[in-house]
Amino acid sequence: MVQFLLGFIVLISLSLSAHAKSSCTDLPKDRWLSETVFKSQLAAQGYKIRKFKQPGTCYEIYGEDKSGKEVEIYFNPVTGSVVKAK
C-alpha cells in the first residue's frame, strides 16, 4: 500500500510539473510580452538571466534572483507572472 501511495504521489508530481510547463498561456504570441520588454522587467526586479528559453507556451529563465540565489523559473509570457519556480 505504501509503495502504491508513493508511486501515486510521484505520478501526480510529474503530471503537475508537465502541466505547468505546457500551460503557461493559451493566448497567441501576438499577445505576449516581447522578449526585450520581458527581460528588462526581470532585470528591473533584480534578476540576472544566464539563459533564456521559450519552451512551448512559456518563457523560462535560468539565472539568479536579486539575492544571488540560483533560479529556474517558468513565466506566463502574457502577464509575466511566475507559473513554476525551482
C-alpha positions as a printed NumPy array, in Angstrom:
array([[  0.   ,   0.   ,   0.   ],
       [  2.843,   2.397,   0.871],
       [  4.549,   1.707,  -2.482],
       [  1.276,   2.388,  -4.273],
       [  0.855,   5.724,  -2.481],
       [  4.434,   6.754,  -3.176],
       [  4.02 ,   5.829,  -6.835],
       [  0.791,   7.793,  -6.998],
       [  2.42 ,  10.86 ,  -5.426],
       [  5.317,  10.702,  -7.893],
       [  2.909,  10.361, -10.817],
       [  0.85 ,  13.353,  -9.683],
       [  4.002,  15.435,  -9.137],
       [  5.295,  14.664, -12.623],
       [  1.906,  15.409, -14.107],
       [  1.71 ,  18.788, -12.367],
       [  5.241,  19.629, -13.446],
       [  4.492,  18.817, -17.081],
       [  1.217,  20.731, -16.859],
       [  2.962,  23.849, -15.544],
       [  5.451,  23.775, -18.409],
       [  2.861,  23.207, -21.092],
       [  0.1  ,  25.567, -19.99 ],
       [  1.559,  28.996, -19.29 ],
       [ -0.922,  30.613, -21.669],
       [ -3.417,  29.785, -24.374],
       [ -3.182,  33.214, -25.979],
       [ -1.493,  33.725, -29.357],
       [  2.077,  35.052, -29.493],
       [  0.959,  38.472, -30.695],
       [ -0.48 ,  38.996, -27.169],
       [  2.793,  38.023, -25.431],
       [  5.25 ,  40.5  , -23.926],
       [  8.195,  40.902, -26.264],
       [ 11.364,  39.158, -25.1  ],
       [ 13.062,  42.544, -24.774],
       [ 10.32 ,  44.017, -22.576],
       [ 10.075,  40.846, -20.512],
       [ 13.83 ,  40.645, -19.919],
       [ 14.046,  44.321, -18.959],
       [ 11.172,  43.868, -16.47 ],
       [ 13.056,  40.973, -14.858],
       [ 16.294,  42.977, -14.757],
       [ 14.414,  45.805, -13.011],
       [ 13.284,  43.238, -10.413],
       [ 16.923,  42.25 ,  -9.808],
       [ 17.114,  39.021, -11.82 ],
       [ 20.303,  38.134, -13.696],
       [ 19.453,  35.972, -16.688],
       [ 22.109,  33.483, -17.769],
       [ 19.878,  31.548, -20.141],
       [ 16.503,  32.451, -21.647],
       [ 14.232,  29.909, -23.346],
       [ 10.784,  29.869, -24.849],
       [  9.612,  26.246, -24.492],
       [  6.079,  25.848, -25.774],
       [  3.801,  28.451, -24.239],
       [  6.164,  29.736, -21.505],
       [  9.133,  31.993, -21.035],
       [ 11.814,  30.258, -18.975],
       [ 14.922,  31.668, -17.347],
       [ 17.967,  30.214, -15.652],
       [ 19.952,  32.647, -13.567],
       [ 19.959,  34.407, -10.223],
       [ 17.368,  36.329,  -8.234],
       [ 18.184,  39.648,  -6.535],
       [ 19.684,  37.833,  -3.526],
       [ 22.036,  35.812,  -5.772],
       [ 20.111,  32.552,  -5.398],
       [ 20.164,  30.225,  -8.428],
       [ 16.734,  30.04 , -10.088],
       [ 14.905,  28.225, -12.849],
       [ 11.553,  29.901, -13.425],
       [  8.708,  29.457, -15.903],
       [  6.675,  32.594, -16.614],
       [  3.364,  33.338, -18.269],
       [  4.577,  35.305, -21.334],
       [  1.426,  37.464, -21.414],
       [  1.373,  38.655, -17.798],
       [  4.95 ,  37.952, -16.719],
       [  3.657,  36.072, -13.67 ],
       [  5.528,  33.061, -12.282],
       [  3.974,  29.737, -13.264],
       [  6.615,  27.479, -11.731],
       [  9.902,  28.055,  -9.919],
       [ 12.634,  25.629,  -8.907]])
